[in-house]
Every structure is written in C-alpha cells, then in structure tokens.
Amino acid sequence: MELENKLLSKFLDDLNHNRLVLPTLPEIAFKVREVMQDPNSSAAQVSVVIGSDPVLSAKLLQVANSALYRAPHPIENLQSAIARLGSTVVRNIVTGMVMEQIYQSGGNPKVASKLKTLWLHSTRVGAISHVITRKFTKLKADQAMLAGLIHDIGAIPIYCEADNVAELLDDDKRLANVVSKLHTLIGTAILDEWNFPQELIDVVAEHENLERDSGDQVDYVDIVTVANLHSYIGTSHPLAHRDWSNIPAFKKLGLSPEESIAAMEEAQEEVNIIQQMFA
C-alpha cells in the first residue's frame, strides 16, 4: 500500500505540474473537428480533409453504407457519405475511428496488451451507449458513442507510465487500483487539453459515480454509466456484482435493471455491428 500511495502521489504531482505525458489528438481528427467548426464549411471541404487518409475514407464509406444508417441506395464517394450522415455524425465517427491510434503502443508487450484490452472495452461501451441513446432518449446517438469510446481514456498515460515502474506493471491488482483512483482525473485533463465539449468531459469525470443524480433530464453521463455496467456483465470486474436497483441513471432512462438487460440482449446484433466499426 505504501508503494501504491507513493505512485498515486507521483502521478498527481506530475499531472499538476504538466510533467505527465498526455496523449495528443490524432491530426486527422483535429483537422476534421476544426473544419467542421466553421459554419460555412461544405461536404466537399470536409471530404478533402478525410480523403487525405485512405483507410479512414474507406471506413467512413463502409459505415455510410451499413445497415446502421440504412442508406436508400449505395453511397460511392466521400462527399455523398458526408452529406448522407451529416457533419456532426461524421465528426464523431471520425474522431472515434482514429482514437484506436492512441491505444496502440510499440513498447512493452504487457502495456500493449493492457491498451488493447482497454480499447476493446471502450468500443463495447461506445456501441452500447449508441443503442441506449437511440432506443430510450432524444440525445445524439453518435455523441453518446464517442462518449463511450473515450470514457476510460485517462487510463492510457497510467499504463504507459507503468512501463517505467516494474512493481506496478507486474502487479495487476495494484495497477488496477491506481487506474481506478486516477483515470477520471487524468482523462478530464486530456479532454480539457483537446478542447472537447463539457458534456464529454463530464462523462470522463463522472461515469463511475453510480450515485450521481443530476436531475430529471437524462444526459450522456447517465448513458455511459449504464453502458459501462452492461459491459461488465459476465466478467470478474467489481462493477459486475453491483446492485443496479438504486442507481439513478437507470431511473432517468425509465428502465429497470431487468428491462435494461432485456433491451440489450435484443439489440446484441446492433451492438456487434457498431463495435465492428472500430475493429
């Protein structure tokens, strides 16, 4: 415990003094978000930016033609895909797709394995968040999906820093404790650095606060909180055994835990389709 406390103090001190290396937003995502902030930007301008990345372009076309967005006829070029999906959806999907780059590490195999597992968990939470939002709220499903994809982003610097601390990297329980205590704080700092909207910063900061009750209106924190709990069903994670009956987020969605589980079982195919978008 003494070593763990020292590591916690070091992480906090490095974060507060800007010494902790935070991941940077991939350039293509930055450019897309930047051009879309211009109210006068066109689908043609956005397609030029996205078209500079052939892999991303192909993925976006695949999404536009997927059953998820039910295109009435085949979409064969980026400009048509952007017009079909809409700028907000494209911005969030592109940001989500390039996020995988941040979860990749060319260093220690243990770190790489941790990051890969984290990304798979994040894609599942993102997919479940999309489905919950579409089925039970009037919020934007693509924004909820992005919120789910980035909810644990604060764990990345911890895993990467653990590469330099053998006692931490070789002790899964100790590492998990450090991640649990710090990932929301570090994640908040990352999204603040990226100038992400407050509603997404709130998700990173509050998604594990199961007692949170922000009022009558459901928000993205509620959605990701519920999606995160669903993602742990059948695992050994501590949250897999949490009693859901008194969690405000479920009540705000108008769902009992049983209704929520039944709805997700029914939507499993859709969840899988969305998760495959980020595979």
N, C-alpha and C positions, 0 to 999 in steps of 0.2 A: 504493500500500500504506500510505503514511503517513496519508492521509486515512481509509482504512478502519480502521486501528488507532485513530485518534482517535475515530471513530464508535463502535467497539466499546467503548472505554473510557467514552465518554459514556453509552451505553446501560446498561452495567454500573453506573456511578455513579448514574444516575437510578433504576435498579431498586433498588439497595441503600439509597438514601435516600428511597424511596417517592415519587419525582418522576415516574416513568414511568406514564403513564395506562393502566391495565389495563381491559379490557372488563368490564362487570358482567353477572351472570347475569340474563337477562330475568325480570321479576317473575312471570310466569305459571309459569315453570319453578321458581322459588324457592318459590312457594306450593304447587305440586303436590308438590315434594320434602318440604316442611315438613309438609303434612297427612299424607303417607304415612309419615313417621317415627313418627307416633302409631299404636301397635299396635291401638288401638281405633277407628281411622277406618274408615268404611264406603264402599262403592262410591257410595252416594248423596252423601256428603260430597265425595268426590273429583270426582264429576260436576258438582257445583255450581261448584267451582273451575275446572275445564276448560270448563264451559259458559259462563263469562264471556267466552270467546274463540270466537266463531262459526266462524272459519276453522280454528282448531285442532280444534274439536269435529268439524267435517266431515271433516277429515283423519284423525282417530282412528277415526271410524266407517268410513271407507274402508279403513283398514288392517285393522280387525277383520273386515271382510267380504272381504278379499283372499285370493287363493289361498295366500298365505304362511302364514296362520293357519287356513285350512281350516274355517271355521265351518260346522257341520252345517245351519244354517238362517239366513236373513237376520237380521242384527242391526240394529235400527232406532232404538235410543236409546243415549245415552252410558253409562247405568248398566249396561245389558246388555253393552256393549262392554268396560267396565272389569272386570266380573265374568268375561267370557269370556277376556280377555287376562291378567288377574292384575295385582296392584298393581305388582310390580317391573317387568314388561314395560311397563306404561303409563307409569311414571315415566321409564324410559329412553327410550321412544319420544317422549314429550312433550318431554323435555329436548333430544333430538336435533332434533326438528322446529323448536323455537324458536331453535336455535343459528344458523340462517340469518340471523336479525336481526343477529347480531354481525358477520357477514361482509359487511354492507352499509354502503356509505359514500356520503354525499351530496356529497362534496367532489370532489377531483381525479379526473378520469376515469381516469387511469393507476392510481391507488390502487384505485378501484372495480373496474377490470379485474383487477388482481392479486388482490383479495379474492374476486372471482367465480371465478377460476381455482382459487384455494385451496379454496373451498367445494366445487366440483365434484370436485376431487381427494379431499377429505375424505369426500364421500358415497360415492365409489367404494371407498375403503379401508374405510369402515364397512360397506358391503354385502359386500365380500369377506370381511371379518372375521366377519360373521354366518354366512356359508356355511361357512367353515372350521371355526368353532366347532360348528355343528350337525352337520357331517359327520364330524368327526375328534376331538372332545373331549366331555367331560361338563360343561364350563363353560356359563355362560349366554350364549346367542347374542345376546340383546338388550343385555347388558352389553358384550360384545365389539363390537357395532355402535356403541354410544355411544363406546367407547374409540377406535374408528377415526375417528369423526366429529370428535373433539376432539384427535387426536394432534398436529396442527400448529397448535394454537390460539395458541401463542406467537409465531407469525409476524404475527399481526394488529397488535399495537402497533408492530412494526417497520415494516410497510407504512404505517401511519397516521402515524408519526413521520417517515417518509421524505418525506412531503408537504412538510415544512419544510426539507428538505435537497436542493436541486436536483441536486447532484453525485451523490447516492445514487439518487434516483428515476429519473434519466436514464441510469443505468449498470446494466443488468440483471445483468451478471456480478458487479459489486461488491455490489449489493443481495442477490443470491443468496448470496454469501459471508457477509454479515452475518447473514442469516436462518439459514443453515446452522450458524453458530457460536453463535447466541444463542437460537434459538426454543425449544429444550428447556428452557433455564434460565428463560426468561420464562414459558413455558407452565406449568411447575411452580409458579411464583409465582401464576399466575392460578387454578389449581385449588386451591391451598392457601387462597387468599383466598375461594374459593367453598365451602370445606369439603367438597370431593369426597373419596371414599374413596381410601386409599393405593394400591390396585391400579390406579386410573385415573391417579393422579399418576405412578406408576412407568412407565406406558405412555408418557406425555408425555416423561418424563425419559430413557427408555432405548430407544425404538423404533428409533433409528438406530445403536445399539450392536450391530453384527452379530456381534461376538464374545461377546456376553453369554451366559452359561450358568449359570442359577440352580439347577441340579439336575435331577432326573429328571422332576419334575412340570411339565407344560405350564401356562403362565399367559397372561394377557391380553397381556403384552409380547411373548411369542413369536408369538401370533396376529397382532397388529398389525404386527409386524416382517415376517412373511411376506406379509401382505396388502399392505403398503406396497410391497414389492418387486414383487409381482404388478401393482400399479397402474402401475408404470413400464415394463412390457414394451411395446416398440414406440415408446418416446419417446427424447428426447435427454438425459434426466436421467442424471447419472453412475451412479446406482444401477442403471440399466437394463443396464449392462455388467458388473455384479459377478458373480463366480463364486459360485453358491449352494451348491456341493457340500460345503463345510465349515462352513456356518452352523448353529450348534447348534439354533436354533429349528425348522428343518426336521426334524432328527433327533428332537426331543422330540415333534413331531407324528406321528412314524412315517412320514414321507414323504420320498421322494427328490425332487429338483427336478423331474424328469420326471413323476413321479406327481402332484405338486402342480399342474403346468401342465395335465395331462390332466384332473384333477378340476375345475379352474376353467373349462376350456373346456366341460366337460359341464354345469356349473352356470351358464353365462352368462345364461340366461333368468332364473334366480332372482336373480342379481346385479343384473340390469337392473330387475327388479320392486322390489327393496329400494331401489335408488338412486332410483327414481321417487318413492318415498315422501317424499323430501326435495327434490324438484324444485320 
